[in-house]
Amino acid sequence: MTDPPSGGAHDPSTEGERLQKVLARAELGSRRVCEELIADGRVTVDGQPARLGQRVDASAAEVAVDGVVIGVAPGLVYYLLHKPAGVVTTVSDPQGRPTVVSLVPEQPRVHPVGRLDLETEGLLILTNDGALTHRLTHPSFGIDKEYLVWVEGSPSRGALRRLREGVELDDGPTAPATASLLGDGLVRLVIHEGRNRQVRRMCEAVGHPVRRLVRSRVGPVRDPSLEAGQWRPLYTDEVRALEREVARPRAEATPPASTDEH
């Protein structure tokens, strides 16, 4: 990198890394493939068409491929954790209870994406990618979350229909959901809202209080082999799938009362 001429205007285009290198590090392909993506007009930087040879500050620039914002900052990590019951979904806890952050590597520091309540089990994403976290938790994107719900009794067709069509709660009706009976007292429920203890309140509202609740999918990400307390890094294709999932807002998304979930 050469210094600007003395007394000359500052030229930001001479700073940062070459864009094709940034894209290659994010595993979008080889540098040659990434150059082709740029040349074909499929890449934008901060909303503007990218140029071959362009340099970017990867820690600050918003880079998108085919309209999908890609995490390109150095050092980004993404973990998938099977949260056990009795663990709180916070970075720290004043009561000294175990936290989800204590179950994954200490460095780099990460935060949970959304929340699962104390007794809820299942899949939780943790990352240091603030931009993706914002999209995954913002109500306008409303990604699907799937739960296995063990309830008291066995829900009737009418109870399942109420879950599908929306249940009236004290903070308003829920959005339509997917609900099916998998076995005696076992319901599969898919929602895209994130209200406080929503699944528990929905099931109680139709007369079937929850005995056990396990989140089995977050958007396109699932892993039935991951046992309680275990974690693994997300695969690159899973991260890309999450980024695609939140590339455009869900038009019918209903703002939640809270980001605390279920």
C-alpha distance (Angstrom), angle and dihedral (degrees) to the residues before:
residue distance angle dihedral
M1 . . .
T2 3.80 . .
D3 3.77 125.0 .
P4 3.82 116.9 -113.2
P5 3.77 114.2 -102.2
S6 3.77 114.1 -84.9
G7 3.79 109.7 -85.4
G8 3.84 91.3 7.5
A9 3.78 126.0 129.2
H10 3.80 117.7 -86.6
D11 3.81 109.9 -101.7
P12 3.84 112.5 -156.1
S13 3.80 90.9 -172.3
T14 3.80 89.1 75.6
E15 3.82 93.3 58.2
G16 3.78 132.5 80.2
E17 3.80 129.7 21.4
R18 3.76 128.0 -44.5
L19 3.78 108.8 -92.4
Q20 3.81 95.3 -126.6
K21 3.82 89.1 56.8
V22 3.80 90.8 50.6
L23 3.80 91.3 50.1
A24 3.79 92.4 46.8
R25 3.81 91.0 51.6
A26 3.81 87.7 53.9
E27 3.83 86.5 56.1
L28 3.79 96.2 -113.5
G29 3.79 87.5 138.2
S30 3.78 139.5 -75.6
R31 3.79 118.6 -36.3
R32 3.80 88.6 -101.6
V33 3.80 91.1 53.2
C34 3.80 90.3 47.0
E35 3.80 90.4 50.7
E36 3.80 87.9 54.3
L37 3.82 90.8 50.6
I38 3.81 88.8 54.1
A39 3.81 94.0 44.2
D40 3.82 90.8 50.0
G41 3.81 90.6 56.5
R42 3.80 94.0 -115.1
V43 3.82 95.9 124.1
T44 3.80 129.4 74.3
V45 3.79 130.9 -175.5
D46 3.79 116.2 -154.2
G47 3.79 88.6 -16.2
Q48 3.82 95.6 -52.2
P49 3.82 126.8 107.9
A50 3.79 110.6 -94.5
R51 3.79 124.0 -121.9
L52 3.77 129.8 -142.2
G53 3.78 108.8 -100.7
Q54 3.79 92.7 19.9
R55 3.78 116.8 150.1
V56 3.80 121.5 -142.8
D57 3.78 138.9 -174.6
A58 3.81 96.5 -120.2
S59 3.80 92.4 -163.9
A60 3.80 92.8 60.2
A61 3.82 110.2 20.3
E62 3.81 122.8 96.9
V63 3.79 105.4 -133.3
A64 3.80 120.7 -171.2
V65 3.80 132.8 -176.6
D66 3.81 116.6 -159.3
G67 3.79 87.9 -11.6
V68 3.81 93.9 -54.2
V69 3.82 115.4 120.5
I70 3.83 109.3 -129.0
G71 3.79 126.1 -155.4
V72 3.81 104.1 -120.5
A73 3.81 104.2 154.6
P74 3.81 113.7 120.8
G75 3.80 116.2 -100.4
L76 3.80 99.7 22.2
V77 3.80 114.2 157.4
Y78 3.80 132.1 -174.4
Y79 3.80 124.3 -163.9
L80 3.78 131.8 -172.1
L81 3.81 112.2 -150.7
H82 3.78 130.4 -174.3
K83 3.79 97.8 -141.8
P84 3.81 113.6 -145.5
A85 3.80 123.1 -142.3
G86 3.81 113.0 -92.1
V87 3.82 94.8 38.0
V88 3.80 119.5 110.9
T89 3.80 121.7 -132.6
T90 3.78 97.6 -129.1
V91 3.79 138.5 98.7
S92 3.82 91.6 -118.2
D93 3.79 135.9 3.4
P94 3.83 124.8 -147.7
Q95 3.80 89.6 -153.2
G96 3.79 91.6 59.0
R97 3.80 95.7 -117.4
P98 3.82 118.8 150.6
T99 3.80 113.3 -89.8
V100 3.78 131.8 -151.6
V101 3.80 89.7 -116.9
S102 3.82 89.8 61.1
L103 3.83 89.2 61.3
V104 3.82 96.0 60.2
P105 3.84 132.1 54.1
E106 3.79 114.0 -60.0
Q107 3.81 93.9 -135.1
P108 2.92 131.9 84.4
R109 3.78 93.4 31.0
V110 3.79 113.7 -118.5
H111 3.78 136.5 -177.1
P112 3.81 131.8 -145.8
V113 3.79 118.4 -101.1
G114 3.79 103.9 -128.8
R115 3.78 122.6 -29.8
L116 3.76 143.4 -83.3
D117 3.79 116.4 -161.1
L118 3.80 122.1 -113.3
E119 3.80 98.1 -89.4
T120 3.80 98.0 34.8
E121 3.80 115.9 102.6
G122 3.77 133.1 -161.6
L123 3.76 146.5 63.2
L124 3.78 121.4 1.1
I125 3.80 129.0 168.6
L126 3.80 120.1 -139.5
T127 3.79 122.9 -171.9
N128 3.79 146.6 146.7
D129 3.81 91.0 -131.5
G130 3.79 101.3 111.8
A131 3.81 95.7 -177.8
L132 3.80 93.8 54.4
T133 3.81 91.0 43.5
H134 3.80 89.5 55.0
R135 3.79 92.3 52.6
L136 3.80 94.9 44.0
T137 3.80 92.5 52.1
H138 3.81 101.6 35.1
P139 3.81 111.6 105.9
S140 3.80 93.6 -134.2
F141 3.81 90.7 68.6
G142 3.81 96.5 43.3
I143 3.80 101.3 -174.8
D144 3.79 117.6 -158.8
K145 3.80 118.8 -100.0
E146 3.79 119.9 -168.7
Y147 3.80 124.4 -151.1
L148 3.77 136.7 -171.7
V149 3.79 105.5 -143.9
W150 3.80 124.3 -166.3
V151 3.81 106.5 -161.3
E152 3.77 138.7 179.8
G153 3.77 110.5 -94.0
S154 3.78 125.1 -4.2
P155 3.82 116.3 -71.8
S156 3.78 116.5 -122.2
R157 3.79 124.6 -133.4
G158 3.77 87.5 -99.1
A159 3.81 92.7 54.6
L160 3.80 91.2 49.0
R161 3.80 90.1 48.4
R162 3.81 90.1 53.5
L163 3.80 90.2 51.9
R164 3.81 90.1 50.0
E165 3.79 95.7 47.1
G166 3.81 97.3 41.4
V167 3.78 134.4 -84.8
E168 3.80 124.8 -123.1
L169 3.82 108.6 -120.5
D170 3.79 129.9 176.6
D171 3.81 89.9 -97.1
G172 3.80 94.7 47.1
P173 3.80 138.6 -75.7
T174 3.77 119.8 -43.7
A175 3.77 121.9 -120.8
P176 3.80 118.9 -104.1
A177 3.81 112.0 -74.3
T178 3.78 138.6 -170.5
A179 3.79 112.5 -109.3
S180 3.78 130.8 173.0
L181 3.79 135.8 164.2
L182 3.81 111.2 -119.1
G183 3.79 97.0 176.6
D184 3.76 143.5 -30.6
G185 3.79 103.8 -34.7
L186 3.83 94.0 -10.7
V187 3.80 118.7 116.0
R188 3.79 130.2 -176.9
L189 3.82 108.4 -146.8
V190 3.81 127.8 -177.6
I191 3.82 119.7 -169.5
H192 3.79 134.2 165.5
E193 3.80 99.9 -157.7
G194 3.79 125.9 88.5
R195 3.79 107.1 -149.1
N196 3.78 122.6 153.2
R197 3.83 109.6 -78.3
Q198 3.78 88.5 -19.1
V199 3.79 100.6 160.2
R200 3.79 92.0 48.1
R201 3.79 92.0 49.0
M202 3.81 93.2 46.4
C203 3.78 92.8 52.8
E204 3.79 92.9 44.9
A205 3.80 89.5 50.1
V206 3.82 90.7 59.4
G207 3.81 92.1 47.2
H208 3.81 101.3 -97.6
P209 3.83 113.5 103.8
V210 3.80 115.9 -155.9
R211 3.79 119.3 -103.5
R212 3.81 96.6 177.6
L213 3.80 132.4 4.7
V214 3.82 126.9 -164.2
R215 3.80 126.0 175.7
S216 3.79 106.9 -139.7
R217 3.81 102.3 176.8
V218 3.81 139.8 25.5
G219 3.79 109.7 -163.1
P220 3.81 105.6 -55.9
V221 3.83 94.0 -16.0
R222 3.78 122.8 100.2
D223 3.82 135.4 146.7
P224 3.82 117.5 178.0
S225 3.81 90.5 -179.2
L226 3.81 93.4 64.9
E227 3.79 109.2 99.9
A228 3.81 127.3 -150.4
G229 3.81 109.9 -71.6
Q230 3.80 94.0 16.6
W231 3.80 124.8 116.1
R232 3.78 138.6 -179.0
P233 3.79 136.8 -177.7
L234 3.77 114.4 -92.1
Y235 3.77 112.8 -108.4
T236 3.80 116.0 -114.1
D237 3.79 92.2 -112.8
E238 3.82 89.3 53.4
V239 3.81 90.9 53.2
R240 3.81 90.5 48.4
A241 3.83 89.6 48.6
L242 3.81 90.7 52.6
E243 3.80 90.3 48.9
R244 3.80 90.4 51.6
E245 3.81 90.5 47.0
V246 3.81 91.2 60.8
A247 3.79 98.0 35.9
R248 3.80 91.1 106.5
P249 3.80 129.8 26.9
R250 3.78 119.2 -106.6
A251 3.81 104.1 -113.0
E252 3.77 94.6 -148.5
A253 3.80 96.8 45.0
T254 3.80 114.5 135.9
P255 3.83 116.4 -145.2
P256 3.81 109.7 -114.7
A257 3.76 124.6 -128.3
S258 3.80 90.0 -127.4
T259 3.78 141.3 0.8
D260 3.82 88.5 -126.5
E261 3.77 106.6 104.7
H262 3.75 140.1 -148.7
